[in-house]
């Protein structure tokens, strides 16, 4: 279980290797960008409601900002920079191709992600993640937004560059994509960012669609962790199950299926809300 | 702005700074601890064992620009939809019709791009 940790520490002592023809500043900056934005998101994700410890009220979320979900989406947009800068600065043809593919994929699926989130925002009437969880007290949004949930999940897998959408690092064709020229801990930072992104997306799916910390009997924090782990399991599971898609299939699916579906989902959600109004 | 909001944003700011340190610290530690031995052959860019020719900073496929342009259009649309989605319950049905027209215009744009082949990847 501690193997990943040991690997990470090992990578600290690996040679700090910088290829001769890279753009130095950008080459150092790219893994840092990836990691900072991956960590930053956790400021707004609510792990649980306010609890009372030793007579003091302690909220189990760091910050309840009124535009929490926008912060998350903005941070994941900035994450694209880490990848494209890393690929470009390496001055390696495989890296450049990998990062170009990656950015094309990320921006395409970001739209679908955003549209799925809009439907949730309409249903909850707030951009604050805490408010969104509180709005799911009676019924979880996965029941009200099944289509939105499916769109979100597919887009989340694509956003984190995981199989079957892991084209940016398709080993058979691109060596390792944008990470080809990276070694040592800079390489580890890209990977840490990717794994943190998986946890983030799982936590976000839990928050937006599966009622966040809410559940019977068990304490809220346990519920949140359980649901998040279920999604992380799902990520690993589909990676082992599904083959990688082709890049043209990927783009076609994103633009011709997910984006129109997302728009229809938003309109239908809005229509239902209008019709149910007195 | 109520003071609570300011405090919450302060937390977000602190988190951003801590995140930056978390990224900068390992880089600095590695820079200090990791061994270095640069040989001319080793610092060559990897190109399947062949000595690399030319720079990788070349022109690339125009498709990427097309998708980037369509993305900008639709991303702006999504951003416009957010404020509408927040206050939607407090608006009348008229707001729904307005946004329906907005979405329809953009769908026509998507259909046009589709028809023109901008969404084909060849």
Interface residues (C-beta under 8 A of the other chain):
Chain A: X12 X13 X14 X15 X16 X17 X18 X19 X20 X21 X28 X31 X32 X35 X36 X37 X39 X40 X42 X43 X44 X62 X63 X64 X65 X66 X70 X71 X88 X90 X91 X92 X93 X94 X95 X96 X97 X100 X103 X104 X107 X108 X110 X111 X114 X115 X118 X121 X122 X125 X126 X127 X175 X180 X181 X184 X185 X186 X189 X247 X248 X251 X252 X255 X256 X259 X260 X263 X266 X267 X270 X271 X273 X274 X277
Chain B: X5 X7 X8 X9 X11 X12 X15 X16 X18 X19 X20 X22 X23 X24 X26 X27 X29 X30 X31 X33 X34 X35 X36 X37 X38 X40 X42 X43 X44 X45 X46 X47 X48 X52 X55 X56 X57 X60 X61 X63 X64 X67 X68 X70 X71 X74 X75 X78 X81 X82 X85 X86 X88 X89 X93 X96 X99 X100 X103 X106 X107 X110 X114 X119 X120 X121 X122
